[in-house]
Amino acid sequence: MKGIIYDGETAGVREGLETKEVGPAEVKVEMVAAGVCHSDLSVIDGTIKWQAPAVLGHEGAGIISEVGSEVDSLEPGDHVVLSTLASCGHCEWCSSGHPTFCRSSIGNMRHAFTLDGEPTWDFAATSVFAQETVVRAIQAVKIPDDVPLESACLIGCGVITGVGTVFNKTPVEPGQAAAVFGVGGIGLNVIQALRIKGAAPIIAVDTNPSKEALARQFGATHFIDASEGGGVEAVRAALPTEENVIAQFMGAGGVAYSYDCVGHPAVVSDAVDVLDWGGLCVVVGVPGPDARLDIPINKLNLVERAITGCRYGSSRPHHDIPQLIGLYRSGQLLLDELVTETYPLEAFDQVVHDMHEGRLARGVLKF
């Protein structure tokens, strides 16, 4: 079969790929659609260090073709969204509803494939850029057959991360102000989750002015072009706060919540600066391994601002994915609108080019 292989320097379509045998607690999935996420590109450019050769892709949906001997919750023919969260399902964190804290859910690389007979690594416990993949059964969440898989595949990373960050990490109340830094696949889903929760205003910040239309479509009430800097001042200017209040010690009158969807220390710093006293900044973006944050401590402790990280939307996939499907079917959650364009597997280089050009909310590969 074919798949997109990272060889240590670049990535492209290769033939001669085979999956491992299905283990007792695993399932084999015939892939139908896969979103191309910046995390995949981060492997190629070295931001995320990964063993090679490896099959890329981590945002996918497909149809179960084989189940292991211990699997009784899924069967061949089921339509599923795949989660990257290969949690154990029984530790104290999984049992208490915090699978993103599960120690076995990260750094668990496997030789899940062979390429021309040689062992080949998986990526993010999923490797959905292949015609078939084998994952733990706990990673496959059944969805109704009438939900388009080319839209549903995006739930597996961009949607559950962005929406989950708002739903699971920040207790947003109607009318509270929020700022979202970075209007990519994650940022758009943070924005639409804020819309669903009733936040107002919702201020989107990006250095690419062409992102404004999408940001507003998904729920942003304001858009700030930060290509020339000045994003902090522009966010504050968009809020109904008197200037003499803003000018007080450590600033005041900012947003209740800010979200860094970029993963750059300077952006995180700006996201903290736009907070009101008592506000919370959530770091969602993933920088390189050597990135460091330098923020005056008194911007936090004296005014009770806080910074927190959020992995994979602090999600509980078997709870959150059905919830997201329900919101989609009710018209509240935009999924189809996230798919800017679909491509065959062989057009992977074109997807990468279009992403670098800022043309896509999400590009989706179809098998």
Secondary structure, 3 states (H helix, E strand, C coil): CCEEEECCCCEEEECCEEECCCCCCEEEEEEEEEEECHHHHHHHCCCCCCCCCEECCCCEEEEEEEECCCCCCCCCCCEEEECCCCCCCCCHHHHCCCHHHCHHHCCCCCCCEEECCEEEECCCCCCCCECEEEEEHHHEEECCCCCCHHHHHHHHCHHHHHHHHHHHHCCCCCCCCEEEECCCHHHHHHHHHHHHHCCCCEEEEECCHHHHHHHHHHCCCEEEECCCCCHHHHHHHCCCCCHHHHCCCCCCCCEEEEEECCCCHHHHHHHHHCEEEEEEEEECCCCCCCCCCCCCCHHHHCCCCEEEECCHHHCCHHHHHHHHHHHHHCCCCCCHHHEEEEEEHHHHHHHHHHHHCCCCCEEEEEC
